[in-house]
Amino acid sequence: MRTINVAIDIDDFLTSMDVSSLRCQALLDPVHHGEQAFVTIHFLFNESEYDMDYVLVPGCIPFFQFLFGQPGVRPAFFSAGARARNLVLGERIVQMAVAAGGDPTWLERYDVFSREDGFDTEALPDIRARSDSPYQPPDYFGNLKKDLRMIHYGREVYHGLFERVRRGEPVLLPDPEKDKPLLENAIMIEEDSSYLFAGQQRNMLLCPTYRHPYPRLVNYPQEDTPVADKTDYRDHFKNTNTIFYAAGVMQHLFERLASGATSIPDILWEAQGHLWESRSLPYENRFPLHFFTEGRAVLRQYNPALNFAVAAPAAPASTDGNPVPRI
């Protein structure tokens, strides 16, 4: 059985740090923002202790139940956050997926990659302009790259290769023929394309960046898929439901593989890659709506109460001009 490595971003995809603004709200949606959605972690970094609060993005735990439930899938957290934080936060998320009805063996079936594992293009002595670097895809100028070959080599070997690159050896230059078998079973689920390593576009499932809707979110009470109202600045449907989109694309991938398709990069590219890679398309056209709908059906298998997270209706104004309290 092939092993499919799925590297997943954390910040603004799986979690948000917009906790204090939520905690002060009188009404929180019980499906998306119940107590189980708020996570506090403690970790040690650079000899200092930290306590950090997060709120899980809608659909986070069902998404991991879905991925772990696929034969051969090995999830990985790949975040530009510090490894000390990612180890603790990643473990907490997997523990929550297990507690929600998952298999305890999942705790031994995932990996963690972090800021310390990024390919730092600015650390290379021969780089004058980042856009001229062979390690930078055109127009994607982030300096820390999430090189999926890290998963194949392992952290220790990859770090050794990067030190050789720092000394001027071209051992990690993108090479389509050499890299193909290293990348054929790798996927990066990411909301920020600047982390893309040159030559790995076809392995990326790019998702909308998570944003809380204004004034607060609620579980959608209907069964259709809301269409964005471009006249309403409060509408962030695709951003708020980014995990639903990822679930829909991944379900499409698994169905194609089950029907006989073999190339993961080709499936991802045909489904969504050519849309986000094209800079001529408007942003809202880069994420097909049907994948959100299909993702909802997937995630509901693990939480039947789950629906899209949408902006709550604004409270009507009273005669004195103040909002009418909602009971």
Secondary structure as UniProt FT lines:
FT   STRAND          4..8
FT   TURN            12..14
FT   STRAND          15..16
FT   HELIX           19..23
FT   TURN            30..32
FT   HELIX           35..37
FT   STRAND          38..45
FT   TURN            46..47
FT   STRAND          48..56
FT   TURN            58..59
FT   HELIX           60..68
FT   TURN            71..72
FT   STRAND          73..78
FT   HELIX           83..99
FT   TURN            100..101
FT   HELIX           104..108
FT   STRAND          111..113
FT   HELIX           115..117
FT   STRAND          119..120
FT   HELIX           121..123
FT   TURN            125..126
FT   HELIX           130..132
FT   TURN            134..135
FT   TURN            138..139
FT   STRAND          144..145
FT   HELIX           149..153
FT   HELIX           155..166
FT   TURN            167..168
FT   TURN            171..172
FT   HELIX           176..183
FT   TURN            184..185
FT   STRAND          186..190
FT   HELIX           193..195
FT   TURN            198..199
FT   HELIX           201..203
FT   STRAND          204..206
FT   STRAND          217..219
FT   TURN            230..231
FT   TURN            233..234
FT   HELIX           237..240
FT   HELIX           242..258
FT   TURN            259..260
FT   HELIX           264..268
FT   HELIX           269..273
FT   HELIX           274..277
FT   TURN            279..280
FT   HELIX           283..285
FT   HELIX           289..299
FT   TURN            300..302
FT   TURN            304..305
FT   STRAND          309..311
FT   TURN            319..320
//
